[in-house]
């Protein structure tokens, strides 16, 4: 079964770039703020919201409006990822996109704005992708 996740190249604004990196930030502590927001270019407006989830078991998914996101229209989206396990990460790969939203050891929520182009996108947990912890969705 296909599941969707959306990540496009994330250009971090200058203010956010000072406090976090585009690949998920630096702190691996379990205390403090567990959310982070990054955005693409100035003035980008989301055409929808996608929800990503990884963990607590060996589950990874992307949904839109509560249903598996198997196909979404090209455009700019707010991607909210909930990482429920410190042994997983959330990585999106697709046309022009190579974006790690959360790192292994991170638990919490991260929100990014992504622009998706037509094509197939894969979302995966890098340490467990070979065991099937991945999914795909089409952008039309």
N, C-alpha and C positions, 0 to 999 in steps of 0.2 A: 504494500500500500504506500502510495506516495504521500509525503508530508511536505509542507512548504516552510521555507525560511527565507528571509530576504535580507541580503546584505549587499550593498553596493559600496563603491569606493567612498570612504568617509574622510572628508576634509575637515579637520578640527579647526574651529575658530581660534584665533590667537589667544583669547582669554582662557578657553578650556585647555588649550595645548600646554599652557604653563603648569596646569595641575594634573594632567592625565595624558596618556599616550593614546593614539587611535586604536591600538590593539588591546585595550582593556585596563590600562592603569597599572600602577606598580605595587600597591599594597596587597599583601596576602594575609593580613591579620584578620581575625574573625570578629573583631569589635569595630565599632564606629560606623560610619556611613557605608551602606552596602548598595547604594545606587549611584549611577553616574550618567550624565547626559552629554552626548556629543552631537554636533550638527554638521551638515555639509556646508555649502556656500551660503553667503548672506541672502536672505530673502527666500530661501527654499521653503515651499509650503507642502506639507504632506497631503497626498491624495488618498490616504487611508492608513490603517493601523494593522500591523501584523504582530502576533504574539508568538514568541519562541519559548520553549521550555526544555530543560535538560536535567535529568535526574528525577527523583533520588535514586532510582534503580538504573537500569540500562535503557532508558527511554529518552528520545529526543524528538521534538516535533515543532511544527510551525502551523499556526491556525490564523484564520481570518473570520471575524464575526462568529467565533465559536466552532467553526468547522475546519477540517484539514484544508490547508491552503495548497491544493494541487495545481491550481492555475490562477494567476493573478495578472492584471493588466499592467503594462509598463507604466512607470511613474515613480514619484517620490513617496516613500512610506516612512512612518514612525515604526521602528522595530523595537518591541519591548521583550527582553529576554530575562526569564527567571531561571537562574542556575541554582538547583537544589542540592548539589553535591560538590564537594571539594575535589573529587577524583575525575571530574569531567570538565570539558570546555565547550564552547559553542563557536563554530567556525563556518563562515559562509563563503562559498566559492561559486563564481559564475562569470558571465561576460563582463570583463573589466573589473571584476571584484575578487579580492583575496583578503577577507576581513575576519580576524579573530575577535569576536565580541567579548567573550569572557575567557579567562585563563584558568588552567588547572589550579586548584587551591582556592579559587574565588567562589564564594557563595553569596547570593543576593540577586539584585535586579540591576540591569543596565539598559538604557534606552539610547538608541542611535537613530539618526535619520539617514535613509539610504535611497539611492536612485537606481531603479532596476530597469534594465534594457531587455529587449526580446531575447529569449534563449532559455537554456536549462540551468537552474541553480541547484547546488548541492549544499546541504547543511550537515555537519557532522561533529562528533566528538573525536578529535584527532587520536587520542590514545586507544580508542575502542572502535574506530571506523572499520577495521578489518574484521571485527566480530559482528558487524552489521548495524552499528549505532550511527546511522546516517539516513538521510531522506533526500528527496528531490522535489522540485516544483517547476512548472513552466511559467515563463513570463511571455505574454502575448501582446 
